Amino acid sequence: MELRLTNVAVARGGVPVLSGVSFTLAAGKALILRGPNGSGKTTLLRTIAGLQPPLSGQIDGAEDAVAYAGHADGLKAMLSVAENLKFWAAIYGRRDIGPALDAYALAPLAERLTGTLSAGQKRRAGLARLMVTGRPIWILDEPTVSLDVDAVEMFAKAVQTHLAAGGMALLATHIDLGLAQAQVLDVTPLRAAPSDMHGASDEAFL
Ligand SMILES: Nc1ncnc2c1ncn2[C@@H]1O[C@H](COP(=O)(O)OP(=O)(O)OP(=O)(O)O)[C@@H](O)[C@H]1O
């Protein structure tokens, strides 16, 4: 199994931000997107995750294979950590949340409402979500925001374990996670967009 992008172009707010993106990600491999703020990393990741269509080009291997962790943690504030993880596991027809709790040292917080967690604790619970999905391709947008040094290590270990089991990871991050298997893709924006983008938005809720 592999993820393949062929000549993909993406837009945000109706304005093209990236074009000509091609790569292949094989089982056990990671790809790190690098580029300045606003260069289109999030837009590309959202497109691969199926949250918006590409402008043009071909994306193969993503359908039913992707678990996405964007800027939001994807947690229900009024559910506990364990309830959130069980909810996500159930969506993907799974039950076991033990390894995810262990990987992110969440057992002591398992019964806490996620709305009462610190930012870093929430982020750990949000990342643990990916593990319970059983999906092979993890798509992660700035996953280490709010994480302390120990939590970054937990995350790097979780990704390494996922890759070692034949999974794949696509990450927008500026942190060195020590992923020996990682390729780096430098994202170059088509043009400086802000002046073109007055009032344009493709989000239902901002
Ligand atoms: N909801 C939106 N509606 C319209 N335009 C948007 C929206 N979100 C982002 N943009 C614009 O799209 C372009 C690409 O943004 P994107 O978030 O993909 O960049 P990024 O590389 O992920 O940036 P960062 O490193 O700051 O997270 C930017 O010019 C941005 O201002």
The ligand as an ORCA input file, in Angstrom:
! r2SCAN-3c Opt
* xyz 0 1
  N     -10.242     29.476      5.861
  C      -9.549     30.127      4.959
  N     -10.165     30.868      4.010
  C      -9.452     31.541      3.090
  N      -8.118     31.523      3.039
  C      -7.447     30.807      3.932
  C      -8.121     30.072      4.944
  N      -7.186     29.446      5.707
  C      -5.995     29.787      5.196
  N      -6.131     30.599      4.133
  C      -5.040     31.168      3.322
  O      -4.538     30.111      2.484
  C      -3.123     30.205      2.350
  C      -2.519     28.870      2.769
  O      -2.782     28.674      4.154
  P      -2.364     27.348      4.923
  O      -3.072     27.378      6.248
  O      -2.563     26.173      4.042
  O      -0.792     27.583      5.115
  P       0.261     26.852      6.087
  O       1.488     26.607      5.266
  O      -0.361     25.670      6.730
  O       0.518     27.997      7.158
  P       1.015     27.946      8.706
  O       2.465     27.498      8.679
  O       0.877     29.373      9.144
  O       0.094     27.010      9.459
  C      -2.685     31.392      3.206
  O      -2.483     32.510      2.360
  C      -3.861     31.633      4.141
  O      -3.954     33.007      4.490
*
